[in-house]
Amino acid sequence: MTPLDKPLKRELEVDGQAYTLTIDPDGLKLVAKGKRNGISLAWKDVLSGDAGLAAALQASVTS
């Protein structure tokens, strides 16, 4: 396996909207194209099953 030691960025489209997905050693971040802020999830939240709760909480704080 190749270690994840630096950020990996990919562009994806969801319902006609472009997003940038960044995967790094700390977790992942999904940001609408052209924006600075998005949704971040730490790997520990994903592994513990708290990913949905963490995303909902972050979305409610940033909105």
Secondary structure, 3 states (H helix, E strand, C coil): CCCCCCCEEEEEEECCEEEEEEEECCEEEEEECCCCCCEEEEHHHHHHCCHHHHHHHHHHHHC
